[in-house]
Amino acid sequence: MKNLLLAGVAASIALVSSVAFSAWSSDDEAEYHEKAQEALADFLKSGPEAQKFVDKAAGYVVIPTVGKAALGIGGARGKGVLYEGGAVTAMVTLTQVSFGFQGGGQAYSEFIFFEDATTLENFKKGNFELNAQASAVAITAGASADASFENGMAIFTQAKGGLMYEAAVGGQKFKVELK
């Protein structure tokens, strides 16, 4: 069992490293846009209420894959795109560090919807942080029906795979590179 856990952690660290150290270039925009559209299509399948966030948002971020790994100290990293009016307007990098009782690894998609232009503009200024109190809704069938905007944002995560236990504190930081 211990070897299985160590193998899972090693694989997760490799996943996070591959995402963390891949450089962003303008040539990658089409690839990230395609991956983001696939992740968004999966999100919209979660229920009819999911579309209301896309329709109402002043803009939204789609990070198709966030890799997360931990063994006491954890980290996560992912890259995605910011959409305004259906067009890509920025590249976004998510970084997270957490501390506490945690171990394993997982991959997930993350979606952040901005309720108004003010919240969106604050995000676009770069180096935006979500503290440990920011809450994300884990997407399951119908989960978005009870979700709402909070402090100008609605945040969703959708599991892609992995196994992780976690009782930890941490926050997410976003780097925004405008086009």
Backbone as JSON Lines, residues from 0, in Angstrom:
{"i":0,"aa":"M","n":[0.83,-1.19,0.0],"ca":[0.0,0.0,0.0],"c":[0.87,1.26,0.0]}
{"i":1,"aa":"K","n":[1.93,1.21,0.81],"ca":[2.84,2.36,0.89],"c":[3.5,2.6,-0.47]}
{"i":2,"aa":"N","n":[3.9,1.52,-1.16],"ca":[4.52,1.66,-2.48],"c":[3.54,2.24,-3.48]}
{"i":3,"aa":"L","n":[2.29,1.84,-3.39],"ca":[1.25,2.36,-4.29],"c":[1.07,3.86,-4.06]}
{"i":4,"aa":"L","n":[1.04,4.29,-2.8],"ca":[0.9,5.7,-2.49],"c":[2.11,6.48,-3.0]}
{"i":5,"aa":"L","n":[3.32,5.96,-2.78],"ca":[4.52,6.64,-3.24],"c":[4.55,6.73,-4.77]}
{"i":6,"aa":"A","n":[4.11,5.67,-5.45],"ca":[4.06,5.69,-6.91],"c":[3.06,6.74,-7.39]}
{"i":7,"aa":"G","n":[1.92,6.86,-6.7],"ca":[0.92,7.86,-7.06],"c":[1.43,9.26,-6.86]}
{"i":8,"aa":"V","n":[2.13,9.48,-5.75],"ca":[2.7,10.8,-5.49],"c":[3.76,11.14,-6.53]}
{"i":9,"aa":"A","n":[4.62,10.18,-6.85],"ca":[5.67,10.42,-7.86],"c":[5.05,10.76,-9.21]}
{"i":10,"aa":"A","n":[4.02,10.02,-9.59],"ca":[3.36,10.29,-10.87],"c":[2.71,11.67,-10.85]}
{"i":11,"aa":"S","n":[2.12,12.03,-9.72],"ca":[1.48,13.34,-9.6],"c":[2.49,14.48,-9.68]}
{"i":12,"aa":"I","n":[3.63,14.28,-9.03],"ca":[4.68,15.3,-9.09],"c":[5.15,15.47,-10.53]}
{"i":13,"aa":"A","n":[5.28,14.35,-11.24],"ca":[5.68,14.42,-12.65],"c":[4.64,15.19,-13.46]}
{"i":14,"aa":"L","n":[3.35,14.94,-13.17],"ca":[2.27,15.65,-13.87],"c":[2.34,17.14,-13.59]}
{"i":15,"aa":"V","n":[2.46,17.51,-12.32],"ca":[2.52,18.91,-11.96],"c":[3.75,19.56,-12.59]}
{"i":16,"aa":"S","n":[4.88,18.86,-12.56],"ca":[6.1,19.41,-13.15],"c":[5.96,19.65,-14.63]}
{"i":17,"aa":"S","n":[5.31,18.72,-15.32],"ca":[5.17,18.88,-16.77],"c":[4.29,20.07,-17.1]}
{"i":18,"aa":"V","n":[3.28,20.32,-16.28],"ca":[2.42,21.48,-16.49],"c":[3.14,22.74,-16.04]}
{"i":19,"aa":"A","n":[3.86,22.65,-14.91],"ca":[4.46,23.82,-14.31],"c":[5.57,24.42,-15.15]}
{"i":20,"aa":"F","n":[6.34,23.6,-15.84],"ca":[7.51,24.1,-16.51],"c":[7.36,24.21,-18.03]}
{"i":21,"aa":"S","n":[6.16,24.0,-18.53],"ca":[5.97,24.18,-19.97],"c":[5.75,25.66,-20.23]}
{"i":22,"aa":"A","n":[6.54,26.23,-21.08],"ca":[6.48,27.66,-21.36],"c":[5.27,27.98,-22.23]}
{"i":23,"aa":"W","n":[4.7,29.15,-22.0],"ca":[3.55,29.59,-22.78],"c":[4.06,30.37,-23.98]}
{"i":24,"aa":"S","n":[3.56,30.04,-25.16],"ca":[3.9,30.81,-26.34],"c":[2.63,31.09,-27.12]}
{"i":25,"aa":"S","n":[2.69,32.05,-28.0],"ca":[1.51,32.4,-28.79],"c":[1.08,31.24,-29.67]}
{"i":26,"aa":"D","n":[2.03,30.36,-30.02],"ca":[1.68,29.18,-30.82],"c":[0.79,28.23,-30.04]}
{"i":27,"aa":"D","n":[0.87,28.28,-28.72],"ca":[0.07,27.39,-27.88],"c":[-1.37,27.86,-27.72]}
{"i":28,"aa":"E","n":[-1.66,29.11,-28.09],"ca":[-2.99,29.65,-27.86],"c":[-4.08,28.78,-28.48]}
{"i":29,"aa":"A","n":[-3.9,28.36,-29.71],"ca":[-4.91,27.53,-30.37],"c":[-5.11,26.22,-29.64]}
{"i":30,"aa":"E","n":[-4.01,25.62,-29.19],"ca":[-4.11,24.35,-28.46],"c":[-4.86,24.53,-27.13]}
{"i":31,"aa":"Y","n":[-4.51,25.58,-26.37],"ca":[-5.19,25.81,-25.09],"c":[-6.65,26.2,-25.3]}
{"i":32,"aa":"H","n":[-6.92,26.96,-26.36],"ca":[-8.31,27.31,-26.67],"c":[-9.11,26.04,-26.96]}
{"i":33,"aa":"E","n":[-8.54,25.12,-27.74],"ca":[-9.22,23.86,-28.06],"c":[-9.47,23.04,-26.8]}
{"i":34,"aa":"K","n":[-8.45,22.91,-25.96],"ca":[-8.61,22.15,-24.72],"c":[-9.62,22.81,-23.79]}
{"i":35,"aa":"A","n":[-9.6,24.14,-23.74],"ca":[-10.55,24.86,-22.91],"c":[-11.98,24.65,-23.4]}
{"i":36,"aa":"Q","n":[-12.17,24.65,-24.72],"ca":[-13.51,24.43,-25.27],"c":[-14.01,23.02,-24.95]}
{"i":37,"aa":"E","n":[-13.12,22.03,-24.99],"ca":[-13.5,20.66,-24.63],"c":[-13.9,20.59,-23.15]}
{"i":38,"aa":"A","n":[-13.11,21.24,-22.28],"ca":[-13.42,21.24,-20.85],"c":[-14.73,21.98,-20.59]}
{"i":39,"aa":"L","n":[-14.95,23.09,-21.28],"ca":[-16.19,23.85,-21.12],"c":[-17.39,23.03,-21.58]}
{"i":40,"aa":"A","n":[-17.25,22.28,-22.66],"ca":[-18.34,21.43,-23.14],"c":[-18.69,20.38,-22.09]}
{"i":41,"aa":"D","n":[-17.68,19.81,-21.43],"ca":[-17.93,18.84,-20.36],"c":[-18.65,19.51,-19.18]}
{"i":42,"aa":"F","n":[-18.23,20.73,-18.84],"ca":[-18.85,21.49,-17.76],"c":[-20.33,21.73,-18.07]}
{"i":43,"aa":"L","n":[-20.62,22.11,-19.3],"ca":[-22.0,22.41,-19.68],"c":[-22.9,21.18,-19.65]}
{"i":44,"aa":"K","n":[-22.31,19.99,-19.74],"ca":[-23.08,18.74,-19.64],"c":[-23.53,18.46,-18.22]}
{"i":45,"aa":"S","n":[-22.99,19.19,-17.23],"ca":[-23.33,18.93,-15.83],"c":[-24.77,19.29,-15.5]}
{"i":46,"aa":"G","n":[-25.39,20.08,-16.32],"ca":[-26.79,20.44,-16.08],"c":[-27.14,21.72,-16.78]}
{"i":47,"aa":"P","n":[-28.43,21.97,-16.99],"ca":[-28.86,23.16,-17.74],"c":[-28.51,24.48,-17.04]}
{"i":48,"aa":"E","n":[-28.32,24.46,-15.73],"ca":[-27.98,25.68,-15.01],"c":[-26.56,26.16,-15.31]}
{"i":49,"aa":"A","n":[-25.69,25.27,-15.77],"ca":[-24.3,25.63,-16.04],"c":[-24.22,26.71,-17.12]}
{"i":50,"aa":"Q","n":[-25.08,26.65,-18.11],"ca":[-25.05,27.63,-19.21],"c":[-25.3,29.04,-18.72]}
{"i":51,"aa":"K","n":[-26.08,29.19,-17.62],"ca":[-26.39,30.55,-17.13],"c":[-25.13,31.29,-16.69]}
{"i":52,"aa":"F","n":[-24.12,30.56,-16.2],"ca":[-22.88,31.23,-15.79],"c":[-22.12,31.76,-17.0]}
{"i":53,"aa":"V","n":[-22.11,30.99,-18.07],"ca":[-21.46,31.44,-19.3],"c":[-22.19,32.66,-19.85]}
{"i":54,"aa":"D","n":[-23.52,32.59,-19.85],"ca":[-24.33,33.66,-20.42],"c":[-24.27,34.95,-19.6]}
{"i":55,"aa":"K","n":[-24.26,34.84,-18.28],"ca":[-24.31,36.02,-17.41],"c":[-22.95,36.65,-17.14]}
{"i":56,"aa":"A","n":[-21.89,35.89,-17.32],"ca":[-20.56,36.36,-16.93],"c":[-20.03,37.47,-17.82]}
{"i":57,"aa":"A","n":[-19.34,38.43,-17.2],"ca":[-18.64,39.46,-17.95],"c":[-17.41,38.86,-18.63]}
{"i":58,"aa":"G","n":[-16.95,37.76,-18.11],"ca":[-15.81,37.01,-18.65],"c":[-15.63,35.76,-17.81]}
{"i":59,"aa":"Y","n":[-14.84,34.83,-18.31],"ca":[-14.6,33.61,-17.54],"c":[-13.27,32.99,-17.93]}
{"i":60,"aa":"V","n":[-12.71,32.27,-16.96],"ca":[-11.44,31.57,-17.14],"c":[-11.73,30.09,-17.21]}
{"i":61,"aa":"V","n":[-11.08,29.41,-18.16],"ca":[-11.13,27.95,-18.24],"c":[-9.7,27.45,-18.18]}
{"i":62,"aa":"I","n":[-9.41,26.67,-17.15],"ca":[-8.11,26.0,-17.03],"c":[-8.4,24.52,-17.23]}
{"i":63,"aa":"P","n":[-8.1,24.0,-18.43],"ca":[-8.5,22.64,-18.77],"c":[-7.92,21.55,-17.87]}
{"i":64,"aa":"T","n":[-6.67,21.72,-17.43],"ca":[-6.06,20.72,-16.55],"c":[-5.2,21.41,-15.51]}
{"i":65,"aa":"V","n":[-5.56,21.16,-14.24],"ca":[-4.74,21.57,-13.12],"c":[-4.18,20.29,-12.53]}
{"i":66,"aa":"G","n":[-2.86,20.19,-12.44],"ca":[-2.22,19.04,-11.81],"c":[-1.91,19.38,-10.38]}
{"i":67,"aa":"K","n":[-2.26,18.48,-9.46],"ca":[-2.08,18.75,-8.03],"c":[-1.44,17.53,-7.38]}
{"i":68,"aa":"A","n":[-0.42,17.74,-6.54],"ca":[0.26,16.67,-5.83],"c":[0.62,17.14,-4.44]}
{"i":69,"aa":"A","n":[0.63,16.2,-3.49],"ca":[0.95,16.59,-2.12],"c":[1.44,15.4,-1.31]}
{"i":70,"aa":"L","n":[2.29,15.71,-0.37],"ca":[2.69,14.8,0.7],"c":[3.12,15.72,1.84]}
{"i":71,"aa":"G","n":[2.13,16.16,2.63],"ca":[2.37,17.16,3.66],"c":[2.3,18.56,3.09]}
{"i":72,"aa":"I","n":[3.21,18.88,2.2],"ca":[3.18,20.15,1.47],"c":[2.69,19.83,0.06]}
{"i":73,"aa":"G","n":[1.77,20.62,-0.42],"ca":[1.2,20.34,-1.73],"c":[1.37,21.5,-2.69]}
{"i":74,"aa":"G","n":[1.22,21.18,-3.94],"ca":[1.29,22.2,-4.98],"c":[0.39,21.84,-6.14]}
{"i":75,"aa":"A","n":[-0.05,22.85,-6.82],"ca":[-0.88,22.66,-8.02],"c":[-0.51,23.73,-9.03]}
{"i":76,"aa":"R","n":[-0.68,23.37,-10.29],"ca":[-0.36,24.32,-11.36],"c":[-1.18,23.97,-12.6]}
{"i":77,"aa":"G","n":[-1.62,24.98,-13.29],"ca":[-2.35,24.77,-14.53],"c":[-2.35,26.03,-15.37]}
{"i":78,"aa":"K","n":[-2.55,25.86,-16.65],"ca":[-2.6,27.0,-17.57],"c":[-3.9,26.96,-18.36]}
{"i":79,"aa":"G","n":[-4.43,28.14,-18.63],"ca":[-5.67,28.21,-19.37],"c":[-5.85,29.57,-20.01]}
{"i":80,"aa":"V","n":[-7.09,29.88,-20.31],"ca":[-7.4,31.1,-21.04],"c":[-8.54,31.87,-20.4]}
{"i":81,"aa":"L","n":[-8.52,33.19,-20.62],"ca":[-9.59,34.08,-20.2],"c":[-10.41,34.43,-21.43]}
{"i":82,"aa":"Y","n":[-11.72,34.28,-21.32],"ca":[-12.63,34.62,-22.41],"c":[-13.44,35.85,-22.04]}
{"i":83,"aa":"E","n":[-13.56,36.75,-23.02],"ca":[-14.48,37.89,-22.91],"c":[-15.22,37.97,-24.23]}
{"i":84,"aa":"G","n":[-16.53,37.93,-24.17],"ca":[-17.32,37.96,-25.39],"c":[-17.02,36.79,-26.31]}
{"i":85,"aa":"G","n":[-16.65,35.66,-25.74],"ca":[-16.36,34.46,-26.52],"c":[-14.98,34.4,-27.13]}
{"i":86,"aa":"A","n":[-14.18,35.45,-26.96],"ca":[-12.84,35.48,-27.53],"c":[-11.78,35.38,-26.44]}
{"i":87,"aa":"V","n":[-10.65,34.77,-26.76],"ca":[-9.53,34.68,-25.83],"c":[-8.89,36.05,-25.72]}
{"i":88,"aa":"T","n":[-8.8,36.57,-24.48],"ca":[-8.19,37.89,-24.27],"c":[-6.94,37.83,-23.4]}
{"i":89,"aa":"A","n":[-6.69,36.68,-22.77],"ca":[-5.5,36.56,-21.92],"c":[-5.17,35.1,-21.67]}
{"i":90,"aa":"M","n":[-3.92,34.88,-21.32],"ca":[-3.45,33.58,-20.88],"c":[-3.38,33.64,-19.35]}
{"i":91,"aa":"V","n":[-3.78,32.57,-18.69],"ca":[-3.85,32.55,-17.22],"c":[-3.08,31.35,-16.7]}
{"i":92,"aa":"T","n":[-2.24,31.59,-15.68],"ca":[-1.52,30.52,-15.01],"c":[-1.95,30.48,-13.56]}
{"i":93,"aa":"L","n":[-2.4,29.32,-13.1],"ca":[-2.81,29.11,-11.71],"c":[-1.66,28.41,-10.98]}
{"i":94,"aa":"T","n":[-1.33,28.9,-9.79],"ca":[-0.34,28.26,-8.93],"c":[-0.94,28.17,-7.53]}
{"i":95,"aa":"Q","n":[-0.75,27.04,-6.88],"ca":[-1.28,26.87,-5.53],"c":[-0.26,26.14,-4.68]}
{"i":96,"aa":"V","n":[-0.13,26.58,-3.44],"ca":[0.68,25.9,-2.44],"c":[-0.21,25.67,-1.23]}
{"i":97,"aa":"S","n":[-0.14,24.48,-0.65],"ca":[-0.96,24.18,0.52],"c":[-0.14,23.43,1.56]}
{"i":98,"aa":"F","n":[-0.56,23.55,2.81],"ca":[0.11,22.91,3.93],"c":[-0.92,22.2,4.79]}
{"i":99,"aa":"G","n":[-0.59,21.01,5.27],"ca":[-1.49,20.3,6.16],"c":[-1.43,18.81,5.94]}
{"i":100,"aa":"F","n":[-2.44,18.13,6.42],"ca":[-2.55,16.68,6.32],"c":[-3.09,16.35,4.92]}
{"i":101,"aa":"Q","n":[-2.2,15.95,4.03],"ca":[-2.6,15.71,2.65],"c":[-1.6,14.79,1.96]}
{"i":102,"aa":"G","n":[-2.07,14.07,0.98],"ca":[-1.2,13.21,0.2],"c":[-1.92,12.7,-1.03]}
{"i":103,"aa":"G","n":[-1.15,12.42,-2.08],"ca":[-1.71,11.88,-3.31],"c":[-1.57,12.87,-4.45]}
{"i":104,"aa":"G","n":[-2.36,12.64,-5.47],"ca":[-2.32,13.51,-6.63],"c":[-3.63,13.45,-7.38]}
{"i":105,"aa":"Q","n":[-3.93,14.49,-8.09],"ca":[-5.15,14.52,-8.88],"c":[-5.02,15.54,-9.99]}
{"i":106,"aa":"A","n":[-5.9,15.43,-10.94],"ca":[-6.01,16.4,-12.02],"c":[-7.47,16.82,-12.1]}
{"i":107,"aa":"Y","n":[-7.68,18.11,-12.35],"ca":[-9.03,18.63,-12.47],"c":[-9.05,19.83,-13.39]}
{"i":108,"aa":"S","n":[-10.25,20.19,-13.84],"ca":[-10.44,21.42,-14.6],"c":[-10.99,22.47,-13.65]}
{"i":109,"aa":"E","n":[-10.66,23.73,-13.9],"ca":[-11.19,24.8,-13.05],"c":[-11.81,25.88,-13.94]}
{"i":110,"aa":"F","n":[-12.95,26.38,-13.48],"ca":[-13.72,27.4,-14.21],"c":[-14.01,28.55,-13.24]}
{"i":111,"aa":"I","n":[-13.71,29.77,-13.65],"ca":[-14.0,30.94,-12.83],"c":[-14.82,31.9,-13.67]}
{"i":112,"aa":"F","n":[-16.01,32.23,-13.18],"ca":[-16.91,33.13,-13.88],"c":[-16.98,34.45,-13.12]}
{"i":113,"aa":"F","n":[-16.85,35.57,-13.84],"ca":[-16.87,36.9,-13.24],"c":[-18.22,37.54,-13.49]}
{"i":114,"aa":"E","n":[-18.87,37.92,-12.42],"ca":[-20.23,38.44,-12.5],"c":[-20.31,39.82,-13.14]}
{"i":115,"aa":"D","n":[-19.29,40.63,-12.94],"ca":[-19.36,42.01,-13.44],"c":[-17.99,42.47,-13.95]}
{"i":116,"aa":"A","n":[-18.01,43.59,-14.65],"ca":[-16.79,44.12,-15.26],"c":[-15.75,44.53,-14.21]}
{"i":117,"aa":"T","n":[-16.19,45.02,-13.06],"ca":[-15.25,45.45,-12.02],"c":[-14.44,44.27,-11.51]}
{"i":118,"aa":"T","n":[-15.1,43.17,-11.2],"ca":[-14.39,41.97,-10.71],"c":[-13.46,41.44,-11.79]}
{"i":119,"aa":"L","n":[-13.92,41.43,-13.02],"ca":[-13.09,40.97,-14.14],"c":[-11.85,41.84,-14.3]}
{"i":120,"aa":"E","n":[-12.03,43.14,-14.25],"ca":[-10.89,44.07,-14.4],"c":[-9.88,43.89,-13.27]}
{"i":121,"aa":"N","n":[-10.34,43.66,-12.05],"ca":[-9.43,43.4,-10.93],"c":[-8.62,42.14,-11.19]}
{"i":122,"aa":"F","n":[-9.25,41.12,-11.72],"ca":[-8.55,39.88,-12.05],"c":[-7.5,40.12,-13.13]}
{"i":123,"aa":"K","n":[-7.86,40.88,-14.14],"ca":[-6.97,41.12,-15.29],"c":[-5.74,41.95,-14.93]}
{"i":124,"aa":"K","n":[-5.75,42.62,-13.8],"ca":[-4.58,43.4,-13.39],"c":[-3.39,42.5,-13.09]}
{"i":125,"aa":"G","n":[-3.64,41.2,-12.97],"ca":[-2.55,40.25,-12.77],"c":[-2.27,40.0,-11.31]}
{"i":126,"aa":"N","n":[-1.56,38.92,-11.07],"ca":[-1.19,38.53,-9.71],"c":[-2.38,38.52,-8.77]}
{"i":127,"aa":"F","n":[-3.48,37.98,-9.23],"ca":[-4.72,37.85,-8.47],"c":[-4.63,36.63,-7.56]}
{"i":128,"aa":"E","n":[-5.16,36.74,-6.32],"ca":[-5.11,35.61,-5.4],"c":[-6.49,35.31,-4.86]}
{"i":129,"aa":"L","n":[-6.77,34.02,-4.71],"ca":[-7.96,33.55,-4.0],"c":[-7.46,32.98,-2.68]}
{"i":130,"aa":"N","n":[-8.01,33.46,-1.58],"ca":[-7.55,32.97,-0.29],"c":[-8.21,31.64,0.05]}
{"i":131,"aa":"A","n":[-7.84,31.09,1.17],"ca":[-8.33,29.78,1.58],"c":[-9.84,29.77,1.8]}
{"i":132,"aa":"Q","n":[-10.45,30.95,2.02],"ca":[-11.89,30.99,2.26],"c":[-12.71,30.96,0.97]}
{"i":133,"aa":"A","n":[-12.1,31.18,-0.17],"ca":[-12.83,31.12,-1.44],"c":[-13.28,29.69,-1.65]}
{"i":134,"aa":"S","n":[-14.52,29.52,-2.04],"ca":[-15.02,28.15,-2.17],"c":[-15.37,27.84,-3.62]}
{"i":135,"aa":"A","n":[-15.03,26.64,-4.02],"ca":[-15.34,26.16,-5.36],"c":[-16.38,25.06,-5.25]}
{"i":136,"aa":"V","n":[-17.25,24.98,-6.23],"ca":[-18.25,23.93,-6.29],"c":[-17.67,22.8,-7.13]}
{"i":137,"aa":"A","n":[-17.63,21.59,-6.57],"ca":[-17.18,20.42,-7.32],"c":[-18.34,19.97,-8.2]}
{"i":138,"aa":"I","n":[-18.09,19.88,-9.49],"ca":[-19.15,19.58,-10.45],"c":[-19.51,18.1,-10.43]}
{"i":139,"aa":"T","n":[-20.77,17.85,-10.2],"ca":[-21.38,16.53,-10.39],"c":[-22.68,16.81,-11.11]}
{"i":140,"aa":"A","n":[-23.39,15.8,-11.5],"ca":[-24.65,16.02,-12.21],"c":[-25.56,16.91,-11.39]}
{"i":141,"aa":"G","n":[-25.93,18.05,-11.92],"ca":[-26.85,18.96,-11.26],"c":[-26.24,19.85,-10.2]}
{"i":142,"aa":"A","n":[-24.95,19.76,-9.95],"ca":[-24.33,20.54,-8.87],"c":[-24.43,22.04,-9.11]}
{"i":143,"aa":"S","n":[-24.43,22.47,-10.35],"ca":[-24.44,23.9,-10.63],"c":[-25.81,24.53,-10.36]}
{"i":144,"aa":"A","n":[-26.83,23.73,-10.14],"ca":[-28.17,24.26,-9.91],"c":[-28.22,25.11,-8.64]}
{"i":145,"aa":"D","n":[-27.46,24.75,-7.61],"ca":[-27.47,25.48,-6.34],"c":[-26.37,26.52,-6.25]}
{"i":146,"aa":"A","n":[-25.52,26.61,-7.24],"ca":[-24.38,27.53,-7.19],"c":[-24.83,28.95,-7.51]}
{"i":147,"aa":"S","n":[-24.06,29.91,-7.0],"ca":[-24.34,31.31,-7.29],"c":[-23.03,32.1,-7.26]}
{"i":148,"aa":"F","n":[-23.09,33.34,-7.73],"ca":[-21.92,34.21,-7.66],"c":[-21.71,34.62,-6.2]}
{"i":149,"aa":"E","n":[-20.45,34.63,-5.78],"ca":[-20.09,35.06,-4.44],"c":[-18.91,36.01,-4.56]}
{"i":150,"aa":"N","n":[-19.06,37.21,-4.02],"ca":[-18.02,38.24,-4.16],"c":[-17.65,38.48,-5.62]}
{"i":151,"aa":"G","n":[-18.65,38.42,-6.49],"ca":[-18.44,38.71,-7.91],"c":[-17.91,37.56,-8.74]}
{"i":152,"aa":"M","n":[-17.75,36.37,-8.11],"ca":[-17.21,35.22,-8.84],"c":[-18.0,33.95,-8.51]}
{"i":153,"aa":"A","n":[-17.98,33.04,-9.46],"ca":[-18.47,31.68,-9.24],"c":[-17.35,30.76,-9.7]}
{"i":154,"aa":"I","n":[-16.93,29.85,-8.84],"ca":[-15.78,28.98,-9.12],"c":[-16.23,27.53,-9.09]}
{"i":155,"aa":"F","n":[-15.84,26.79,-10.13],"ca":[-16.19,25.38,-10.23],"c":[-14.94,24.56,-10.52]}
{"i":156,"aa":"T","n":[-14.91,23.34,-10.0],"ca":[-13.86,22.39,-10.37],"c":[-14.53,21.11,-10.84]}
{"i":157,"aa":"Q","n":[-13.89,20.43,-11.76],"ca":[-14.41,19.18,-12.3],"c":[-13.27,18.17,-12.33]}
{"i":158,"aa":"A","n":[-13.4,17.1,-11.54],"ca":[-12.35,16.09,-11.42],"c":[-12.1,15.39,-12.74]}
{"i":159,"aa":"K","n":[-10.82,15.14,-13.01],"ca":[-10.43,14.39,-14.2],"c":[-9.84,13.04,-13.82]}
{"i":160,"aa":"G","n":[-9.25,12.94,-12.63],"ca":[-8.67,11.68,-12.19],"c":[-7.72,11.87,-11.04]}
{"i":161,"aa":"G","n":[-7.33,10.76,-10.44],"ca":[-6.38,10.8,-9.34],"c":[-7.03,10.44,-8.03]}
{"i":162,"aa":"L","n":[-6.21,10.38,-7.0],"ca":[-6.66,10.05,-5.66],"c":[-5.9,10.94,-4.69]}
{"i":163,"aa":"M","n":[-6.65,11.65,-3.86],"ca":[-6.0,12.56,-2.93],"c":[-6.83,12.67,-1.67]}
{"i":164,"aa":"Y","n":[-6.14,12.67,-0.52],"ca":[-6.8,13.01,0.73],"c":[-6.24,14.36,1.16]}
{"i":165,"aa":"E","n":[-7.09,15.17,1.78],"ca":[-6.64,16.52,2.04],"c":[-7.41,17.15,3.19]}
{"i":166,"aa":"A","n":[-6.69,17.67,4.16],"ca":[-7.2,18.55,5.2],"c":[-6.13,19.62,5.33]}
{"i":167,"aa":"A","n":[-6.15,20.57,4.42],"ca":[-5.04,21.5,4.28],"c":[-5.55,22.92,4.06]}
{"i":168,"aa":"V","n":[-4.64,23.87,4.25],"ca":[-4.93,25.27,4.02],"c":[-4.0,25.78,2.93]}
{"i":169,"aa":"G","n":[-4.55,26.52,2.01],"ca":[-3.73,27.09,0.94],"c":[-4.57,28.04,0.13]}
{"i":170,"aa":"G","n":[-3.94,28.73,-0.78],"ca":[-4.65,29.65,-1.65],"c":[-4.14,29.53,-3.06]}
{"i":171,"aa":"Q","n":[-4.9,30.07,-3.98],"ca":[-4.51,30.03,-5.39],"c":[-4.07,31.42,-5.83]}
{"i":172,"aa":"K","n":[-3.05,31.45,-6.65],"ca":[-2.56,32.7,-7.22],"c":[-2.64,32.57,-8.74]}
{"i":173,"aa":"F","n":[-3.04,33.66,-9.4],"ca":[-3.2,33.65,-10.84],"c":[-2.32,34.71,-11.48]}
{"i":174,"aa":"K","n":[-1.61,34.32,-12.51],"ca":[-0.85,35.27,-13.31],"c":[-1.62,35.44,-14.61]}
{"i":175,"aa":"V","n":[-1.9,36.67,-14.97],"ca":[-2.69,36.97,-16.16],"c":[-1.8,37.7,-17.16]}
{"i":176,"aa":"E","n":[-1.69,37.12,-18.37],"ca":[-0.91,37.73,-19.44],"c":[-1.88,38.15,-20.54]}
{"i":177,"aa":"L","n":[-2.16,39.45,-20.59],"ca":[-3.1,39.98,-21.59],"c":[-2.51,39.88,-22.98]}
{"i":178,"aa":"K","n":[-3.38,39.66,-23.96],"ca":[-2.93,39.61,-25.37],"c":[-2.61,40.98,-25.87]}
